[in-house]
């Protein structure tokens, strides 16, 4: 294409202009201001620096464990699954925030989803990355991981597909691939806007965005293909998300360990996962709203609607938790009774009753009221649920292993400093990735928000026309 | 043989874009392209309905799902036969685990094929073109139309398109293309 021509003599109409890219006097829409959020900001930079230090701690602790052996972790006979597996289950659960919630809202055509989908999808991808890291950490010798991959090697062995742990690998790989693509696909039009926006002012950034935007131009052809792609992925990702946490639950339920052998573990885990996912999403949304002044996009109405979903999940979680404990308690199995005693009256009782308080009592006391679904209270409830769900994972993993069917294998578990450092470092890694993403890409989908605004305008115009006298 | 000039038109909303497109169509402008920062209404598609091709993303996704499922089934059921164990020809892995792996493989195949189809159908693999003179307005929600217009009709087309709206509603820019009308038609 040749250089833009001047407002030549052949340009007759008064609106023909030679300086066409000067800003329009029309008010900038909400979506445009969303794009302006991209870039380095002092608050985000401070957040990145602090979380970066935690990431450093994570890798130093992991390196120390890899060098010294798994003995530096607190896991020991009979409790061979500790913080690492707790974190694995917790982060995989949190990952249900995004893709599942965003996909369900997309498929059902919920208009209020528009500002929160990307925020949720990013949580999914980063939480899954971290969740997937923990089996590697738990292995002790992560360089032998390749033996789980279907690669024909000198041992003449293929992976053992009978093991739920192998199903985990397959399911998490599918979910991570699907979630990443589900995040990236709707991001392309926004990256293209950034490419155009930075073309003159930031050539280096524009080059990065030019690569990431592929050949996006925003033509009919491309929008149609993208629309099909997003719709298909949204439908496909829902059963995948459900299957992932079901399979994680089968890591436990396929055994004969007291407290784990349960037929409702899969739906119980899925419900818990969605519950913790929504909690994390609400927390992230409240922080973004405050930190980036996104009140005009992440409005009270969005919090209110997601809050109602949160109430429903609270009730479901209470129902499943009660059912799970009631049936095992009523069964009267001696080993399971010992697990219950540990939970209700033993050393883990404070954690159990804290979980009941923050996951059940407080949400039900706050969320049914409209004031309770405003950003600050709901974010605090969300924080409580995130902590409560982590405790729930701990209470599933540890007591069942410490109280086995054999009296001579009763033991206890105390996490080591390395495990605690890695656990805290994982939170840092999540925050670090999220802060990085927010600085590079619009955390609110600009085109989806704009599309919603246009639909609203057109609807309002149609209503006005309809009301006009003939 | 009249020289073609590339005309870029930016409209602040779909209604004005529709009218501008009608002007361009009436002027028999060629190489029409309409772009937007949000999905565009069907009546802004520069192709007439009879020339619009159906999207191939869904059939591609179904094919990908079938291929993925078959590959995963092969992996789970057949690799066990390669184990250095004497099983008397009996399968090592029962149907339920094979079903789980097949299910995940189906989903993976579907996802990968869908994205591949979007990339191919949307021609996203092509090297992006240089930004046009009005591309900056896309981020503000404007709709851009580009067309090649014969130079001798440019004055009339420019006036008609300009009449679609005021300065805050319609913008125009003209770029000199190297090709001529005969080449364009070819």
Interface residues (C-beta under 8 A of the other chain):
Chain A: X1 X2 X3 X4 X5 X8 X10 X11 X12 X13 X14 X15 X16 X17 X18 X20 X21 X23 X24 X25 X26 X28 X29 X31 X32 X35 X150 X152 X156 X157 X158 X159 X161 X162 X167 X170 X171 X173 X174 X177 X178 X181 X185 X188 X189 X193 X195 X196 X197 X199 X210 X213 X214 X215 X216 X217 X218 X219 X220 X221 X222 X223 X224 X225 X226 X227 X228 X229 X232 X233 X236 X237 X239 X240 X243 X247 X446 X447 X450 X451 X454 X458
Chain B: X5 X6 X8 X10 X12 X13 X14 X33 X34 X35 X36 X37 X38 X39 X40 X44 X45 X46 X47 X55 X57 X58 X61 X72 X75 X76 X79 X80 X82 X83 X84 X92 X93 X94 X97 X98 X100 X101 X103 X104 X105 X107 X108 X110 X111 X112 X114 X115 X117 X118 X119 X121 X122 X123 X124 X125 X126 X127 X128 X129 X130 X131 X132 X133 X134 X135 X136 X137 X138 X139 X140 X141 X142 X144 X151 X154 X155 X156 X158 X159 X160 X161 X162 X163 X165 X166 X167 X168 X170 X171 X172 X173 X174 X175 X176 X177 X178
